[in-house]
Amino acid sequence: MLWTKTLFLIPLLGASALVSSCNLLPEEDPPTRCPRPPTGLEDPPTTEDPPEEEDPPEEDKPLVITEALEFLKETEWFAPYCQGFSGLMPAEKCAFREVLSHPQADGQFKHLVEEGTNAGRLYGLCGVYYTDTAALCRLVHTHVDPADTVRSIWGCAVVTTPIRDLLSGISEGVLPHALREGNCQSECP
């Protein structure tokens, strides 16, 4: 069925159309504006008083390397949406959610951007969108080559996608939101 393949490529084509407005792409001069912090997707601030004795900040502790982080670091697939006609939850999406809930999520996602495969770097950027939006520009310009490609899954379509085509979807929060909030027919174990 031709329409089903076209339907699942719509997110990919939409990201390609936004490339011209993506401020994460390298320019002759460094970008002057970075993505805005996420709105409406972050957790509401708490009004509880901090405890009397505080633990050292997470960034001062050694980085904890979890199984989910290792999995994302080595994955070759970028799969932000449910897979197939039955809407299966990709293992990468489950691992992303696990890292996002970790107390050291910011350090773990930055580690992914620095050390991961091309797909791992994209998952890292999606996480940094939530943990340190202001760092997105710097991380892209120092650790990501937009000319590279990544194998990705969009519903039932398995394609090789230029990273350049995905950066605007990350900077605008579309792909991070799909990883964090998108519901599939199956859930994470």
Helices and strands as residue ranges (DSSP letters): H 2-17, G 19-21, G 58-60, H 67-74, E 77-78, H 91-100, H 105-115, H 118-131, G 133-135, H 136-143, E 149-154, E 157-162, H 164-171, H 174-181
